[in-house]
Structure formats: C-alpha cells, structure tokens
C-alpha cells in the first residue's frame, strides 16, 4: 500500500532523531577512546619498566629458589578471567570475546572456570553454557584502576590456595583505532621475560629473592591492568565504528525518504493537474 506524505515525513523525522543520537554517541566514544589510549600508554610504560626489572632480577636468584608464581604445575583447573564490555551498541565486540572464551574452554583438556567482569559479560557467558564461578561488577572507569587490586588479589589468592593451577585472561587486544582481536594470555604462572642480550651484572639490594617476591604480585596486577585498558580501548573503538556505520546508514535512509517524498509530492501535483484538466475538458464539451 503506498504511503502518504505525512507518513513519509514522520519517518524522516524519526530517522533524523536517531541520527542525532548515533552521532552524539560516536563523538562521546571517540573522546573516551582518546582518553583511554592516553592512560594505556602511560600504564604500558610502567608495565614495560616492571617487566624489564623482572627480567634482570630473575636470572640472579639462587638455584634453589622457587617462587609459587613461577612454578609450573600440572594443569587440572584453569581460571579464565573474561573481560568484555558492559554496554551494547558496539557491534560484535562482546560476542567475539565470549566466542574466544568458549573456543578456549572447548579445546582445553582441563576444567575451565570463568571469572567475569561486568553483568553483561556474566550473562553472555552463562548463555554460552560456560562455567562462571565468580562475577565482578562492571568497571566503568578502568583508567583509574580502582578495582584492579580486588581482581588481582582474588586471582592470586585462588592460585595460592590451589583452586586454579593456571590463570589466563580472555580480552580484546587493542591493535589500532580500527582493529582489535580477542586473545587468551597466561598470567599465572608468570611467564618470565627474557633478559636483555647485553645486560650487565647488577648489584641488587635487597637480595634478588626478596626483590622477585616483592615484584611478582605487582607485575601480575600491572599486567591485568594493562589488559583491562586494552579491552576498554578496543570497546570504545568498536563503538565508534558501529556508531559511524549507524550514522551513515541514517544519512542514506534520510536521502531515500527525501527522494520518496519529492516523488510522492510531484505525483500528487501531477494527479491534481490532471483532475483540473479533465474537469475543464468536461465543461468545455458540455
């Protein structure tokens, strides 16, 4: 059934309002992305320095030294920290992270227990029939790192008590402003970074064993914080791309509706002119 001009104009107004919303969300996400990338650059610098320090100290410990966070165990249970977005309108960002966690759980021979961050992440993991044992609330301002210590403390305590033989993190690795990829990386036991090839012998105070014991918990927390920031940057990037596509689609719909309105108005004018001409011809014949 052909639509009248009033219906077409109302549709154009609705699409225009939606376009304003998507454009505003795009601008907000772009600002958040810039702020998050700045914070991630600063945090990544701290993490790199901590990693280099650990790489220099670990080779100098005694042969009999064995820290629990460095010791590789027989893997029977894996704790998987899943970090995704707690809001929608970001395309397939959340679904990709959950799909990566599901693939890892299927391929793993050990029992995989999920620790999720955010209500939406927990709900999606349960719908995917994954074993969720702990759920942390959403971190709306991950740049400040307020909740990182709670997450790191829980993971370290569960590892110390033997609840998990290995701890991994499933998150979205931020590659660029237009690209990100879901990944699963191990945080416990700590993968020891390789020392520099031309590193000089360092004089350490206190002993290397004490330094390693003090650095390892901070290193794990810093690595988790770096992954949270990477996931937040990837989420904002995905939302910017999704809102850009939505805004472009709204522009196309407005253009199509405007074309339909013009055609409809021209057809109405033509029909009215034909009616006038037909009536004039009928009067002239009488």
Secondary structure, DSSP 8 states (H G I E B T S, - for coil): ----HHHHHHHHHHHHHHHHHHHHHHHHHHHHHHHHHHHHHHHHHHHHHHHHHHHHHHTTS-TT---TTT-----SEEEEEEE--SS--STTHHHHHHHHHHHHHHH-SSEEEEEEESHHHHHHHHHTT--EEEEE---S-GGGTTTHHHHHHHHHHHHHTTS-SEEEEEEEEEEETTEEEEEEEEEES-------TT------SS-HHHHHHHHHHHHHHHHHHHHHHHHHHHHHHHHHHHHHHHHHHHHHHHHHHHHHHHHHHHHHHHHHHHHHHHHHHHHHH-
